Amino acid sequence: MQGQADDIKNALLVWDAAPGHKTAPVQQWCLENQLTVGKIPESCTSFVQPVDTHFAFVFKAVWTKFYYEFIAARQVKLTSRDKRWFICW
């Protein structure tokens, strides 16, 4: 992560338990920018983030279907890295 977040210092950032939120660069960036990080315990996301687990879940499923149909129609070969990235999204 790059840059400073001068306009959001001393803020509370609440995240779920996604692996990307636990990386050293992300944690360091939060520390340098004086962000207090609150974490939603694993398996509790559906209780505190219903929009994320219900609306976003459906949106991502529809978008994934569209993406793979688009790729298939153009006979594009996806690498395993491409597939891993899209699945993690």
N, C-alpha and C positions, 0 to 999 in steps of 0.2 A: 504494500500500500504506500502511496506517495502523498506528499503534501501535508499541510497542517489544516486542522479544522477549527480555525480561530472563532468561528461563529457558533460553535457548539461545545465550547469548553464547559466543564462542570456539569455535564449532562448525564442522565441515566439512560443507558442503552440496554434494552431487554432483548435477549436472544434465546432461541431454542437450542437444542443440543446438537445442532448440525456440526459435523467434524470441522468444517472450514472456520468456524468461529473459535476454535480452540488452538489454532496454529500460533506459533511463536511470533511471526510478523504481525498478525492481527492483534494479538495481546499487547505487543510492544507499541503498536500504533495507538491503541486505546490508552495505554499508560502515558505515552508522550503527549497525548491530547487531553489528558485529565478527564477521561470518560470513565464513569463508574459502570461496570458491566454487571447486569443481573441476568441470571440464567434460569430459564424455565426447565424444571426437571424433566428428564426423559420420560416419555409416555404420558406426559401431561399436556402436550401441545393442543390436542383436540378440545380440551377444557378451556384453555385461555386464549387460543387463537382459532376460533371456529371458522373465520373467513379463510385463513390460510389452509386449513385442513379440508374444507369442503369446497369453497369456490375455486381456490387456486388448484386443488387436486383435479377438479373437472377440467379447468382451463388447460392445465399441463397435459392431461390425457388427450384432449382434442387437438392441441397443438402438436403433440408427438405424433399422433396419427397423420395429421396433415403433412408434417415434416417428412415422415417416411414415405408417404404416397408421392410427395414431390420428388424425393430422391429416386424412388423406384421408377417414376415416369421418365426421368432423364437418364436412367441407367448409370447413376453415379456410384462409384465404389467408395464405401465408407471404410476408413481404417478403424482398428479397434479403439484407438484413442478418440476418434470422432464419436463412436458409439458410447464409450464410457462417459465422455463429457456430457452428451445429451441426456443420458440416463440419470446422471447426477443432478442435472438441472431440475 
